[in-house]
Amino acid sequence: MEYQIQFSESYAEKYERSKHSIGISMWHFEWCTKYRYQMFRKEEQRNLITACIRRVASMHGIKVIELNVQPEHVHCVVGIKLSMSPTQALQILKGGSAYLYFRANEKVRLRYPLGHLWSPGKFVASLGFIQLETAKHYVRNQDAHHSGSLAL
């Protein structure tokens, strides 16, 4: 008795395939700077940490779908391999981005002498295809959300 798995036409090409698995794992992550210091108020610092996060993600096979850096926290929607847990992916993103950020901007060591850029806390939520657009819209509009006027 042989079974064939049928997927919807619109989603079939979006699933990742490996030797023994088919599927996708999408997550909404949020994390803050240690002590909620506003380290990314300047556009230059925002661009630097954005580049650091994207670089670490690409080095470890994490697909960044949407990313928004606020002065004291980061929102991102990512797709990870099925063999990677969300906690492991977040550890890679936080640790690797902090490492690259400190190497690129040595003055930050004056604020964080022990090298801990991020607080130990985190927010993680799983996403499906239906929630993906809503999460991307939420992450994209964080600037308006934090300025006090939410533009829908």
N, C-alpha and C positions, 0 to 999 in steps of 0.2 A: 504494500500500500504506500503510494508515494504522494506526498502533499506538495503543492506549489503555493507559495505565498504571493498573494496579489496585493499590490499597493495602489492607492489612488494615483491617477496619471499626474496630477499636479505636484504630489509630494515624492513620487518615486525617485526622481533625480536628485532630491535634496538629502536623501539618506546616505550615510557613509557606509562603505562596505569594506570588510576585511575578510580574512580567511574563514573565520567562524562566527562572524556577527554582522548584522545589518541594523542600523539605527543612528540616532543622533542624540546628543546630550547638550542642551542649551541651558545657560544659567544667567541670572542677573546677579552681579556682585556689587557690593558697596563696601568701602573701607575708608577710614579716616586717618589723618596724620596724628602722630602722638601729641597728646595734650591739646588737640584741635588747633594747633598753631596754623595760621593762614600762610602757608608756604608758597602757594601758587596764585597769589594776587596778580603778579606781573605776568604779562603775556609770554615773555621769554621763559619763565619758569614753568608755565603751563605747557608750552610746546616741548620743553625738555623732558618733563615727566611723561607726557604723552608719547614721545618718541621712545623713552626707556621702557614703558609698558608694552608698546607695540613690538619692540625689538625682542624683549624677553618672551613674549607670546609666540612670535614667529620661530624663535630658537627651540621652543618646546612643543610645537604643534598645536598651539591654542589659537583658535580663530577668533579675532576680535571683530564682532559684528557692529557694535556701537560703543563709543567711549566718550565720556564727558568728565572733564576735570574741573572741580570747583576749588575755591581758595583753600578749603580744609578737608575736602573729601573727594572721592572718585566713584563714579558710577560706570559700570560697563556690562554689556551683554556679550557673552562669549559662547563659542561652541568648543567642546572638548572631546577628546577621544573617549570611546566607551571604556577603555582600560584605565582611565584616569578619574580619580574621585574629585568632586568639586573642592574639597578642602585642600587636596594636593595641588590643584590648579591655582587656587588662591594663594597658597604658600609660595608657589613659583613666581606668580605675578608680583606679590608684595616684596618678597626677598630679593628677587632679581632686579626689579625696578629700583629698589632702594640702593642696591649695590652699584648699579650703573649711574644713578643720580648722584651719589656721593663721589664717584670717580670723575664725573663731568663737572661738578660744582663743589669744589673743596671748601668753600666758605660755609656751606650748610653744616659742616662739622662744629662750627661755633655754637649753633643752636642745638644740635644733637651730637654731643661728644662721644656717646657710646655707639653711634651708628644705627639707632633705631628710628627710622623715619616714620613708620606706620604704627598705629596703636594695635594691640593684640585683637581687638574686636573686629567683627565682620558681619555682613548681612548677605545671605545666599538664598535665592529662590529659583526653583526649576521652572523652565518655560517650555511650552509646546508651540506648534506652528500658529495656533490661533492667538495665543498671548504675545507672540513675538512682536508684532507691529505695535501693540499697546506698550510694551516694555521699551521698544526703540523710541517711540514718541515721548515717553516719560523721561528717558535718559537724555534725549536731544533737547528737551525743553527745561532742563534744570536751571539754566541761567534765568529764565523768566520766573520759574517757581521760587527761586531764592531772592529775586528782586522784589517779590510781593505781588506781582501781577501775572497771573497764569494766563498765557495766550493759548487758546484751544484752536 
